[in-house]
Amino acid sequence: MIKQDIVDNVANATGLTKVEVEAVLNESFSEIIKALSNNEKIELRGFGTFSAKHRLPKKARNPKTGDPIFLPERYVPVFKPSKLMKKTVNEKLIEY
């Protein structure tokens, strides 16, 4: 599924135009990115939690060549699904 599929499905379910749905979706994504870049946590009840996790610098290896590389200190976005999401996905996939 791609973003356009989500826009189409939400537009059909709500009666809003695709342009309106896409604008809301894009602004929602922008707000999530903005909050993460300010090291804020975003909790969407029944869906999950977005946060930024700090990673320390470390030495690693390029798996293709085996050459050592250095990974600098960084923050990475992480997502933790809610219990409801985990349960629903698990039940649907088991039925499948």
N, C-alpha and C positions, 0 to 999 in steps of 0.2 A: 504494500500500500504506500502511496506517495501523498504528499501534501494536497495535491489537487483532488485525490480521491476523498480525503477528509472534508475538503471544502464542498465537494459535490454532495456527500452524504449529509452534512450538517445543513446545507441549503435545502435539500429535499425534506429533511425532518422538521425544520423550523419555519419554512416559508420565506426566509430571508433570501436576498439575492446572493449569488456567488461572490460578487464584488464586495458586498457588506461582510460576508463570512470571512473572506480572505483578508480583509482589512483588520477585522477583530483578531484573527489567528496570527497575523504578522505582528500586530501590536502586542499580543500576549507573549509571543516568542521574544520580542524586543525587551519587554519588562522582565522576563525570566533571565535573559542574558545580562541586563543591567544590574539586577539584584545580585546575581552570582559574581559579577565583576566587582561589586562592593562587598563581597564576602558575606552576603546575607543568605539565609536559608529560606527556601520557598516550600511551604507545605500545602498540598492540594489534597484535602481529606477525601478518602476513598480512591485516590489515584496514586499518590506517592510524594516523596520529598526530594527536592533538588538541593544540592549543596556543592561547595567548592572544597576539595581536599588538598591539603598541602603535601607535596612530595619533596623529599630531600634530594640533594644532588647525589649522583652515584655513577659508578663505572658500569658499563654494560658491554655487550658484544654484538656486532652486526651479525645476524644469523647466517647471512649469505656468504660473507667473506671471512668471518671470524675475527675481524679487526676490532680492537677495543675502541669504544667511543665514550664520551662523557655526556651524561644527561644532567643539565643544570637544575637548580631549584625551580620548582614550578607549582602552579595550582591547576588541578584538573577538575572539570565538572563531573559530579557523580549523581546517580539517580537510585533511590531506594524505593521499590514499589510497596504500596500499602498491603496489609493483610488481605483486604477485600480483593484487590487486583490479583494477588497471588492465588487466592482461593478460586476466583472466577476463571482465570486462565487455566489453572490445573484441572478444574472440573470439565471445562469445554474440551481441552485436549485429550482427556481420558475418554470422553464420550466419542471423540473422533476416532 
